[in-house]
């Protein structure tokens, strides 16, 4: 596989993980505000 393809895939996966963490934090904050 090409090196740039691997880098792009890792970056995409990393962004998805960050997004997941961000959404979890956001949901936790919204739960605190609602209660």
C-alpha positions, 0 to 999 in steps of 0.5 A, spaced: 500 500 500 502 507 498 504 511 504 500 517 503 494 512 503 496 509 510 497 516 513 490 519 510 487 512 513 490 513 520 488 521 520 481 519 518 480 514 523 483 519 528 478 524 526 473 519 527 475 517 534 476 525 536 469 526 534 466 520 538 470 523 544 467 530 543 460 527 542 460 523 548 463 530 552 457 534 549 452 529 551 455 528 558 455 536 559 447 536 556 445 531 561 448 535 567 445 542 564 438 538 564 438 535 571 
